[in-house]
Amino acid sequence: MKMIVLHTWIITCVLSLNSCEKEELSFTDGDIDIGIEVGEHWLHDFPLFLGLTKKNPPQFAIWIEDTSGNYLSTVFVTYKIATEGWQANKGNRRKESLPYWCFQRGVVYGDGLLLPTKEKPLTDGITGATPKENKSILLRPINLKKPFVVKAEFNHSVDFNDFFPENANEGDNNYSGGKEGSGQPSVVYSATVYPETQATVLELIGYSCPDGSNGNIYTNMVVLTSAKSIIKSITILIK
Amino acid sequence: MRKLILSIAFMLLLISSIKAQNNNQIFLQLSMHQFELGYQHKIFTQVVWGEVFAGTGNRDINRNFDDFLSGLRIGFNAFSNEKNLISFNTSVSIYIPNNDYYKVLTPVYGVGVRFNRFIGTSKTHNLSVSTGYQYGEQDYKQEYFSEALKVVTTDNFEIAPLYFSLGYGYNF
């Protein structure tokens, strides 16, 4: 009995150590490396209770459009958005989180909102946990003709500022979902990939509708503070 | 008849009391992220024990209590008196998240301390508090294919390093 326990212990240790392999992306010619470099406000204090907070990463989506602005495909979207995977959201679907992506995608769900549900989660692209640090995504075009546009939208919950306060009234221009809403609206980045493009950086083109009621882009950037530094950069490298 | 029942009950109590000295134990352990059911048995000496355990967890992306875990723990009883026992342990286990997005078998290594408080005079039952440090992380790859494109990315599944759990044990 003693020897069995000892041998099982040693074998388990050895097998466990052998399984700790690092996964790497393998790029080939023509692959596109979408690199997200996190910014100063990538992690945001989300209030829990008794004054305690939790460092939360943002929700985000990356997708492809043609140069006429037609949605083609999602590349990556965070789990909570893709599956309605919010914890204790009390039925709040948080339509103000990534409204621009929702409206560009244009899929209407049973409750009239454009957000995927628990019952019908997103099936396009990769659904994953929000990374806590820089992230690289491999995009291999198959029947995707250049030029095309890569867009990304990022949002933190409850990152209120003077322009988007917690106590804004519903219907006001700066209303972002109330006490548990978005705060500063989501920020949208874009870059066009032409046939000759070797490398480019997504530019900040504006912010989405604060309360998520439409798919417009707004460009008055002075109303944004920490939202502008959720990310440091998003780069595109053609291998 | 009444005497017979009382005698049998007394004998059972006595037997369980005597066998408690063997420190065989079935235990339940519960924390915010994990539920364990296990069996403990003394090995090598009277103060060293081994445990096998299995259970469920909610540490993956969907936060459902449907992940699987299993492992071994070896410990030694450092301090004890009539009612209390403090032991130190080390563990190796596997944690397998269960969701629609990734599958990754994650080895977990831990060191911890456990305090047991025996209930009653027979030492048949005990309550425990365990805490410690554990390390477990594993990279995984996700892929998506469509007619237009292929997307690949990697991510990292990580077990929270500190744990605190409450337990119940039945000695026999």
Interface residues (C-beta under 8 A of the other chain):
Chain A: M1 K2 V5 T8 W9 T12 C13 L15 S16 L17 S19 C20 E21 K22 E23 E24 L25 I64 L72 S73 V75 F76 Y79 T83 G85 Q87 P121 D124 G125 I126 T127 G128 A129 P131 K135 S136 I137 L138 L139 R140 P141 I142 N143 L144
Chain B: H41 I43 F44 G50 I61 N62 R63 G71 L72 I74 V92 I94 D100 Y101 Y102 L105 P107 Y109 Q138 D139 Y140 K141 Q142 E143 Y144 S146 E147 A148 L149 K150 V151 V152 T153 T154 D155
